[in-house]
Amino acid sequence: MPRILGVDIPNNKKVPYSLAALFGIGLHRAVHVCAETGIDVHRRAYQLTEEELGAIATYIESNYVIEGNLRREIQANVARFKEIGCYRGYRHARSLPCRGQRTRTNSRTRKGKKKTVANKKILRK
């Protein structure tokens, strides 16, 4: 498996799809990286030479924030939102959707498994 910036990329996929395995690099950016470094987008990752892998790594490192640094940056932004007490920070702190989605139904991914609340029985006289 080819290794770029400390991450193993898939061997048998085309180069842009393999580069999209890096956190912070999507398909659009991966195609742009291939165009800038002069690599054919139809080649497979295992066909890349060491020089081409080095060129890709150098270009990505100099132009984009990826992997651990990007994760730290996102985490710092969320912590800042919580600290200043803005709406998005409040939603992050309570594990609720932050971008305006409805929560009456759906949002199970964010809220987790249902927590059933027992109904109070009505006392009859």
N, C-alpha and C positions, 0 to 999 in steps of 0.2 A: 504494500500500500504506500503510495506517495505521502510524504509528510510535508505540510506547509505550516509554518509558524507554530509548531508543536501539536498540530492536529492531524490525525490520519484522515485522508479524504478517500472516498470510495474509489476502488480500483477500476471497475469495469464500466463506469458511467462516462458520458461525455464530459469534457472539461468544465463547462459552465455549471452543470448539475453537481459535479463533484465539489466545485468551489462554493456552491451554495450550502454545503455542509458546515462551513465556517459560520459561527455566530456573528451576525452583523453584515454578512454578505448574502444578498438574495440573488435571484436569477438575473435580474436586470443589471445589477452591479457586476456580477460574474461575467456576463457577456461584454460589458464595458472594459473590464480588466483584460479579457482576452484580446479585445480590439487594440487596446493601448500597448500590450506587450507583444502583439503580432503573432498570437497563437490561434490556429484554426479551431473554430468552435465545434467542428465535427470529429475531432480526434478524441480518443479515450484517454483517461488519466494515466493508465499504465504506459502509454506511448510517449509521455513527456520525458525529456532528458533532464539531467541535473541542472543544466544552465537555464532551461525554461522554468523549472520549479523555482530556482533562485530569482529569476526575473519577476515571476508572479509574486513571490514573497516580498521582494523589495518594493514593488509597486504598491501592494496592499498595505504594507507597513508604513510607507511614507504618505499615503493618501487617505486611509480609513482607520477608524478606531474599531477594533474587533475583539472578540473573545473576552478574556478576563478584564481588560481595561473598560470595555463597553459595559460589561455586567456591573462593575464597580461604579461606573458613571450613572447608570440607571438606578442602582441601589441608593446612591448619594442623592439623586434627584427626589426619589420617593421619601427619603429621610427628611429632606428639606421641606417637602410639602407637609409632612406630619408636624415638623417643628414649627412652621409658621402658622399652622392651624387652618389651612385653606380647605376648601370642599374636597378636592382630590385627595389630600392627605387624610382627611376624616374617613373617606370611603376606603382608602387603602388600609387604614388602621382597623377597620371593622370588617375587612375581607368582603367588600361589596363592589359591584361594578362601578367604575369611575367615569365612564364616558356616556352617561345618560341612558343606559339600557333599562328596561323595565325589570322590576324584581318581584312583582306580585306572582307572576308565573315565570318560568325559565330561570336563568342565571344559576343553575345547579352546579356548574363547574366551579364557579367562584365561591358560592356559599357552602358547598359540600353536601353531604348526604342529608336527607330530610330529617328534621328533629321534630317528631310528633309531640304536640302539646295536648294533654288530655283535657277534654271538655269538663267543665264543672256541672255536676248534676243539679238540676233544678229541684229544690225542695218543695214538696207539695204539702199544703196544710190540711 
